[in-house]
Amino acid sequence: MTRPAALRSPRRDGREHPALRLCATGDLELGQVRRFETDAGPIALVHCESGFRALLDVCSHEDYPLSEGEVFADVCEIECLRHGSTFSLLDGSPQSLPATQSVQVVPIEVDSGEVFG
């Protein structure tokens, strides 16, 4: 499901957060992925064992949304549903063929139980 990013939220210190709120940390269970529409384009936000990670939501092998694929939370990877390429959620690098190019990592921040990107 595609969800629009929410408006900017204040930090605990009262200053406005520099990025858009995507969701609360409790909104994504371990191993779950969710697509968000942002100014930078669609992103796939994933909850893996090392925390929350985000990539541009498009396979580098073919224009297909990674958010429709399977998440391997224990190794922090996501699989493209179309051809089975897997990508590291840590650095976007392809872990299996047919993809040979990385997917862009999107910087996110977790603050006070909220995910911003």
N, C-alpha and C positions, 0 to 999 in steps of 0.2 A: 504494500500500500504506500502510495506517495503522500507525504505530509509536508505542508509548507513549514518553513522555519518560523518560529515565533518572534515577537519583537524583542528588542534588547531588554535585559533585566538588570536591576541594580545588584552590585556585589554586596557582600556583608558589610564592607566599609561605607556603603551608600553611594559610591561612584557607579556610573553606568558601565556595564560590561562592554568591552570593545567588539564583541562578536555577537551574532544572533543566537538566541536560545534554541536548541534543537529539541531537547526533551529532558525529562528527569531521569536520573540514573536507574530508578526503579521501573521505568517504562520498557526497558529492554532486558530480557532474561539472558543469562549466559548462553551463547550460541545463536542468539537472534540477530537478524539484520533488518534495518528499516531504511527506506529511501526518503530523502528530504530534498525538496527543491530550494536552492539557494541562488543568490546573485551570481555565484561562480559556476552554477550549473548543478545538475543532480549529483548528490553524494550518497554513498552507502555507508551508514553508520552501523558498526558491529560491536557487540559485546563479546570479547574473547577473554581467556584466562588472564592475560596480562593487562586487561582494562578495556577501555573504549578506544576504537580505532576507526578512521574514516578514509575512504578512497573516492575518487570520482567514480560515479556509478556507470562505468562503461568498460567493457572488456577491450583490451588493446589488440586482440586478434580480430575481433569483429564487433561492430556496433551493437552490443547486447548488454542489458543491465545486469551487473553483478549482484544486485540486491535480490534477484530471483534465484540465485544459486544457493548451494549448501555451505554452511560455515563449519569449519573444523576448529572449534574453540580452544582445544588443547594445544594446537600448534600455531594458532593465530593465522589461519589461512581461509580464503574463500574460493569456491569453485564456480566457474562460469557454467551455467546450466546448458548453454548451447553446445559447446565442444569439449567441456571437461577440463579446460586449463585451470590451474589453481594459482593463486597469487598470495604473496605474503602481505598480511595486514600491517606489518611493521615497516616495510620499505617499498611495497608495491611491486616487488620483483616477481617475475613468473617462476613458478616452481615446477611446472610441467608443460609439455607441448599440448596444443600447437602454438600457444602464445610464446613469443620471444622478446616482447617489449614490456617494460614495466607500466603499471597503472599509476597515475599521480596520487600521492598521499595528500590528504587534506588535513591541515592542522586543526586540532580541536583542543578544548580545555574543559576539564571537569572542575567545577567550583560549587561548593555548598550543595551537593546532590543534584546539580544541573549540568547538562552537557551543552557546550557552546561551540559554534563553528563558523 
